[in-house]
């Protein structure tokens, strides 16, 4: 499944109102660990079509990052039924992310 790039305007509809599990990658373009995590996120999106994968640039949507207490990036949050169910901060390996799902 393709990775969706969310913004402040579509975050609620794409993440909170989604009936499937959603993995949100809070990142920034200038963040080294975020860049290292990108291929891992892409693999997960390709291998787990049942999970919606969303990237949110915290520089473009600081109010969303603040809403979920994102203080460091990369931060991954798994949403189930519109609620944050799991979270990891910093670089996380593929298996660690899959285990969160």
SULSULDA-V585351 format. One record per helix or strand. SS is the DSSP state (H for helix, E for strand). FROM is the first residue (numbers start at 0). TO is the last residue. Records with the same first field share a line. If there is no record, write none. Layout:
SS=FROM-TO, FROM-TO
//
This chain:
E=3-5, 21-26, 51-56, 74-79, 82-88
H=10-15, 31-46, 61-66, 93-99
//
